[in-house]
């Protein structure tokens, strides 16, 4: 065979980026029910750091950024409609 096998190993920075993206997803989901103004900026910053660390072909950090943006709008709407504190 003349083709080289594809390497399935990830670099440590890719693994760290995936972990940061997952933490961002969890923080965004928690912000839907508990103090969105405190949690969403943390989630967005983590997602942006993960996006900077990940390679171009990685989709999880992009999903984390989009999910944080959607959760920000949804969490603020939920908090205002239910008259819960924002922070």
Buried (B, 14 or more C-beta within 10 A) or exposed (E): EEEEEEEEEEEEEBEBBBEBBBBBBBBBBBBBEEBBBEBBBBBBBBBBBBBEBBEEEBEBBBBBBEBBBEBBEBBBEBBEEEEEEEE
